[in-house]
Amino acid sequence: MAVIFEGRLHDQKGVFNAVVQRVRHLREVADGCAIDVHMIEGYDRGLNRWLHSTRRIADRPAVAHVDTVDVHMHWFCHSLMDTVRHKVLHQPAKAYRQWLSHLADELQGYDLLSAHDRIAGAAAAMASERYGMPHYITWHGYSIHSDAATDPVYRADTIELLQHATCNFFVSRGLERYARQTLTDRFVSEILYNGASAEFHRYDEPTRCQLRTQRGIGSDERVVGFVGRMDPVKNVSLLDDIFDEIRIHYTRPLRFVALGDGPLRKQVELLMRERGINCLMPGNVPHTQMPEWMNCIDVLVLPSQKEGLPLVALEAIQCGANVVATDVMGTAEAVGAANAVALDDNLVENLARRAVQMLNGEVVQQLPPGMSWAATARRELEIYLGRAVGSA
């Protein structure tokens, strides 16, 4: 089988990490099944790079070795004409579709295709139509709740992909429900939860104390953190209000941490300084350091407007932290209904109140038993075998 996804080689968190973990665990249970991994990464040159404020990518390897998984890289240079067609004329990106069509031909010969989100799903759908193999698409969130909700071209593409996939995997029931309510209900689906990788676990207390000291965190300080992209979807413009409300109601020593990068990072930094909030903001932390940071955090707050299933919540809980989040799509499935607050005018107060209860030791959280990579791999294999036999 072939696994196809879109990602960024320099940023191996989020969907990138989820795909690698799924493949690793699927290989453990799928004896005799060869699994090839293909990643699509787009990049910009010249005026396009200036328009999109993207980083220069000089090194474009054919194969990347990631955590025992060989990832076959497929690089595509975005064209300026495609940008004009999409952003100005609201038409499909012609050059990109042609490139995906060529990629689809490279997928010939596999027995099964497993794609992640819209771009990879399009390549898998083309290959499936031409060569007759079943194809499955996993939806992690953004393609459904953001791209399809705001862009008419993406919306039409996503609806077509949902309707024609052999089966659609959603990372939460909330995300699946959102897709049926806002896009189309004419698709076959299953729920395959994400999990937290083994690197995320509770360290012993001496190690945790040492990590905090290295980051300038006092031994008597409790740490409240945010982890994620600094953009409007994550609602980071409320972080200073939330942190301020927490420090008003929790009188013991506190330190705040905000990990991540994005278009609103400078705004968040400015608001923190203006309000005198003692907040560490190290930016986009390498994925290898994330377990260490999670072991420094006591309470993680996620005020997102939209979430498929927040992987950072699972990772934080696995490291012994508590998590409070907005009740959007799949968050309550991960953190528990009591720790998911309504996305309304009382969000700041309610989220801060629950965070203070967590800081006071009044809340105990554990990962739901179904949210593990081992359970997901077993269920995924069952679906593949069952549907492959039925299709034949």
C-alpha positions in Angstrom: 0.0 0.0 0.0 1.0 3.6 -0.4 0.5 6.4 2.2 0.4 9.9 0.7 0.3 13.2 2.6 1.2 16.8 2.3 3.7 18.3 4.8 6.8 20.3 5.5 10.0 18.5 6.1 11.4 21.3 8.3 8.3 21.1 10.6 7.6 17.5 11.6 4.8 18.2 14.1 1.0 17.9 13.7 -0.1 15.9 10.7 3.4 15.0 9.7 4.0 13.3 13.1 0.6 11.7 13.0 1.2 10.1 9.6 4.6 8.7 10.7 3.2 7.3 13.9 0.2 5.7 12.0 2.6 4.1 9.6 4.9 2.8 12.3 2.1 1.1 14.2 0.4 -0.2 11.1 3.6 -1.9 10.1 3.7 -3.7 13.5 0.2 -5.3 12.9 0.2 -5.7 9.1 2.5 -8.6 8.7 3.5 -9.2 5.1 2.2 -5.8 4.0 4.7 -3.4 2.3 3.9 0.2 3.1 5.5 3.0 1.1 5.2 6.6 2.3 5.0 9.5 -0.1 5.0 13.2 0.9 4.1 16.2 -1.2 5.8 19.5 -0.3 5.2 22.7 -2.3 7.6 25.6 -2.4 7.8 29.1 -3.8 10.3 30.9 -5.9 10.8 34.6 -6.8 7.7 36.8 -6.7 5.6 33.9 -5.3 7.9 33.6 -2.3 7.7 37.3 -1.7 3.9 37.3 -2.0 3.5 34.4 0.4 6.4 35.3 2.8 7.6 31.7 2.6 11.1 30.3 3.5 13.6 29.4 0.8 14.0 25.7 0.4 17.4 24.9 -1.2 17.8 21.3 -0.2 15.1 19.1 -1.7 16.0 15.4 -1.0 14.4 12.6 -2.9 14.0 10.5 0.3 13.9 11.7 3.9 14.6 9.3 6.8 12.2 10.0 9.6 12.0 7.9 12.7 12.6 4.5 11.0 10.3 5.5 8.1 11.6 6.3 4.6 9.6 9.2 3.2 9.7 9.5 -0.6 9.6 13.2 -1.4 7.6 14.8 -4.2 8.5 18.5 -4.7 6.3 21.0 -6.5 7.1 24.6 -7.3 4.0 26.7 -7.0 3.5 28.9 -10.2 2.5 32.5 -10.1 -0.2 31.8 -12.7 -1.8 29.3 -10.3 -1.7 31.9 -7.6 -3.6 34.3 -9.9 -6.0 31.7 -11.0 -6.9 30.7 -7.5 -6.7 34.0 -5.5 -8.0 36.4 -8.2 -10.1 34.3 -10.6 -11.3 31.7 -8.0 -10.4 28.9 -10.4 -8.6 25.6 -9.8 -4.8 25.7 -9.9 -4.1 24.3 -13.3 -0.4 23.5 -13.1 -0.8 21.9 -9.7 -3.6 19.6 -10.9 -1.4 18.6 -13.9 1.4 17.8 -11.5 -0.9 15.8 -9.2 -2.0 13.9 -12.3 1.6 12.8 -13.0 2.0 11.8 -9.3 -1.2 9.7 -9.7 0.5 7.7 -12.4 3.5 7.0 -10.1 1.0 5.4 -7.7 0.1 2.7 -10.2 0.7 -0.8 -9.0 -0.3 -0.5 -5.4 -3.1 -2.5 -4.0 -4.4 0.2 -1.7 -3.9 4.0 -1.3 -4.2 5.8 2.0 -4.2 9.6 1.7 -4.3 12.4 4.2 -6.3 15.5 3.6 -7.3 17.2 0.4 -4.1 17.5 -1.7 -3.0 14.0 -1.2 -6.6 12.8 -1.5 -6.8 14.4 -4.9 -3.8 12.4 -6.2 -5.1 9.2 -4.6 -8.5 9.7 -6.2 -7.0 10.2 -9.7 -4.9 7.1 -9.3 -7.9 5.1 -8.0 -10.0 6.2 -11.0 -7.4 5.2 -13.5 -6.1 2.0 -12.0 -8.9 0.6 -10.0 -7.4 0.3 -6.5 -9.4 1.4 -3.4 -8.5 4.7 -1.8 -9.0 6.0 1.7 -8.7 9.6 2.9 -8.0 10.6 6.5 -9.3 14.1 7.4 -7.4 15.8 10.2 -9.3 19.0 10.4 -8.0 22.0 8.5 -9.0 20.8 5.1 -12.6 20.3 6.4 -13.2 23.1 8.8 -11.1 25.9 7.3 -10.2 25.4 3.7 -13.6 24.1 2.6 -15.4 26.6 4.8 -13.7 29.7 3.3 -12.7 28.8 -0.3 -15.2 27.9 -2.9 -12.7 26.0 -5.0 -11.5 23.9 -2.1 -15.1 23.4 -1.0 -16.1 21.8 -4.3 -12.9 19.7 -4.4 -13.5 18.5 -0.8 -17.1 17.5 -1.4 -16.1 15.5 -4.5 -13.3 13.7 -2.6 -15.6 12.9 0.3 -18.3 11.4 -2.0 -15.9 9.2 -4.1 -13.5 7.8 -1.5 -13.8 4.1 -0.7 -13.9 5.3 2.9 -13.2 8.5 4.8 -11.4 8.4 8.1 -12.1 11.2 10.5 -9.9 11.9 13.6 -13.0 12.7 15.7 -16.7 12.3 15.6 -17.1 16.0 16.0 -15.2 16.6 12.7 -17.2 14.0 10.9 -20.4 15.6 12.2 -19.2 19.0 11.0 -18.5 17.6 7.5 -22.0 16.1 7.2 -23.7 19.2 8.4 -21.7 21.8 6.3 -20.5 19.9 3.2 -22.3 16.7 2.3 -23.7 13.7 4.0 -23.2 11.4 1.0 -20.0 9.6 2.0 -18.8 6.5 3.8 -16.9 7.1 7.0 -15.1 5.6 10.0 -13.5 7.2 13.1 -9.8 6.7 13.5 -8.5 8.7 16.5 -5.0 10.0 16.7 -2.7 9.0 19.6 0.3 10.3 21.5 3.6 8.8 20.5 5.8 7.1 23.0 8.1 10.0 23.3 5.4 11.9 25.2 5.3 10.5 28.7 5.7 11.8 32.2 9.3 12.3 33.2 10.5 11.7 36.8 10.4 14.7 39.1 14.2 15.4 39.2 14.3 15.5 35.3 11.2 17.8 35.2 12.8 20.1 37.7 16.0 20.2 35.7 14.2 21.0 32.5 12.3 23.8 34.2 15.5 25.3 35.6 17.1 25.2 32.2 14.2 27.3 30.9 14.3 29.8 33.7 11.2 28.5 35.4 11.3 28.8 39.2 11.0 25.7 41.4 7.9 27.2 43.1 6.2 28.3 39.9 3.3 26.6 38.2 3.3 26.7 34.4 0.3 27.5 32.1 0.9 27.0 28.5 -0.4 27.3 24.9 1.0 25.1 22.1 -0.1 25.7 18.5 0.1 27.9 15.4 -0.3 31.6 16.2 -3.2 32.3 13.8 -6.9 33.4 14.1 -8.2 29.8 14.0 -6.4 29.1 17.2 -7.9 32.2 18.8 -4.5 33.4 20.1 -5.6 37.0 20.3 -7.4 36.0 23.5 -4.3 34.5 25.1 -3.3 37.7 27.0 -6.9 38.0 28.4 -6.9 34.3 29.4 -3.5 34.4 31.1 -4.4 37.7 32.9 -7.6 36.2 34.2 -5.8 33.1 35.5 -3.2 35.1 37.4 -5.9 37.2 39.0 -7.6 34.2 40.5 -4.5 32.0 41.2 -2.4 33.8 43.7 0.7 31.5 43.9 3.7 32.0 41.6 2.9 31.5 37.9 4.8 31.3 34.7 3.2 31.4 31.2 4.5 29.7 28.0 3.3 30.1 24.4 4.9 27.8 21.9 4.5 28.2 18.2 4.8 30.6 15.3 2.5 32.2 12.8 1.1 35.5 11.5 -0.1 36.7 15.0 3.0 35.9 17.0 4.3 39.5 17.1 0.9 40.7 18.1 0.7 38.2 21.0 4.2 39.1 22.2 3.2 42.8 22.2 0.0 42.2 24.2 1.9 40.1 26.7 4.5 42.8 27.2 1.9 45.6 27.5 0.1 43.7 30.2 3.2 42.7 32.1 2.6 39.0 31.7 5.7 36.9 32.3 5.4 34.7 29.3 8.1 32.6 27.6 7.7 32.6 23.8 10.5 30.6 22.1 8.7 30.4 18.8 8.5 27.2 16.6 10.2 24.6 18.8 11.7 21.5 17.1 9.5 18.5 17.4 12.3 16.6 19.2 12.0 19.1 22.1 8.3 19.0 22.4 8.1 16.2 25.1 10.5 18.3 27.2 8.3 21.4 27.0 5.2 19.4 27.7 6.8 18.1 30.9 7.3 21.7 31.9 3.6 22.6 31.5 1.1 22.0 34.3 -2.0 23.3 32.5 -2.4 23.6 28.7 -5.1 26.0 27.4 -6.5 25.7 23.9 -9.0 28.5 23.0 -9.3 27.4 19.4 -12.2 28.4 17.2 -11.9 25.1 15.3 -10.2 21.8 16.0 -10.4 18.4 14.3 -8.8 16.6 17.3 -6.0 18.5 19.0 -3.0 16.3 19.0 -1.2 18.6 21.4 -3.9 17.9 24.0 -3.3 14.2 23.8 0.5 14.7 24.1 0.1 17.1 27.1 -2.2 14.7 29.0 0.3 11.8 28.3 3.0 14.0 29.9 0.9 14.5 33.0 -0.5 18.0 32.3 -4.2 19.0 32.5 -5.9 20.5 29.4 -8.8 22.8 29.1 -10.1 23.7 25.7 -13.0 25.2 23.8 -15.8 22.8 23.0 -15.4 22.7 19.3 -15.7 19.6 17.1 -13.5 16.9 18.6 -11.9 18.6 21.6 -14.4 17.2 24.2 -13.6 13.7 22.9 -10.0 14.3 23.8 -10.1 16.3 27.0 -13.5 15.3 28.4 -16.8 17.2 28.4 -16.1 18.8 31.8 -12.9 20.3 30.5 -14.4 21.7 27.3 -15.9 25.2 27.6 -18.4 26.9 25.3 -17.0 29.2 22.6 -19.1 32.2 23.6 -18.8 35.6 25.3 -17.9 33.9 28.6 -15.0 31.9 27.1 -12.2 33.8 28.8 -13.7 33.6 32.3 -14.8 30.0 32.0 -11.6 28.7 30.5 -9.6 30.6 33.2 -11.8 29.3 36.0 -11.3 25.7 34.9 -7.5 26.3 34.5 -7.4 27.5 38.1 -9.2 24.4 39.3 -6.6 22.4 37.5 -3.8 24.3 39.1 -5.3 23.7 42.5 -5.2 19.9 41.9 -9.0 19.5 41.6 -9.0 17.8 38.1 -7.7 14.4 37.1 -7.4 13.7 33.4 -6.5 10.5 31.4 -6.5 9.8 27.7 -9.6 7.9 26.5 -8.6 4.2 25.8 -9.4 4.5 22.1 -6.9 7.3 21.5 -3.8 5.3 21.0 -1.8 4.5 17.9 -1.9 0.8 18.6 -5.7 0.8 18.7 -5.9 3.0 15.6 -3.6 0.7 13.7 -5.6 -2.4 14.5 -8.9 -0.8 13.5 -7.4 0.6 10.3 -6.1 -2.9 9.3 -9.5 -4.4 10.0 -11.2 -1.8 7.8 -8.7 -2.3 4.9 -9.1 -6.1 5.0 -12.9 -6.0 5.3 -13.4 -3.5 2.6 -10.8 -4.9 0.3 -12.6 -8.3 0.4 -16.0 -6.6 -0.1 -14.7 -4.5 -3.1 -13.3 -7.6 -4.8 
